[in-house]
Amino acid sequence: MYSDGNHNPIIQYYKEIENAIEAIMDKIASPITSIPGIGTNMAAMIIAEIGDFNNFDSPDKILAFAGLSPSNSYLYADWHFTYHTTL
């Protein structure tokens, strides 16, 4: 039906989202994008998950929050989330 991806509404919407993410990341101007292998989309995902890096006292606490620091992950992981379940 859509031989040209430019006319597919889903692709057009995707491109709009990509452009919005790039505009926001340009405005933020985070140094995280200077890390090799971290592009605009990955940086946006990291910032969306972590939030303000200044909320963490040390890089080790950021790693623990992400579950990447086995020695401290039990201390800091999910430090601000409360989970409630009902049956």
Secondary structure, DSSP 4 states (H G I P E B T S, - for coil): ---SGGG-HHHHHHHHHHHHHHHHHHHHT-GGGGSTT--HHHHHHHHHHH--GGGSSSHHHHHHHTT--TTTHHHHTTTT-------
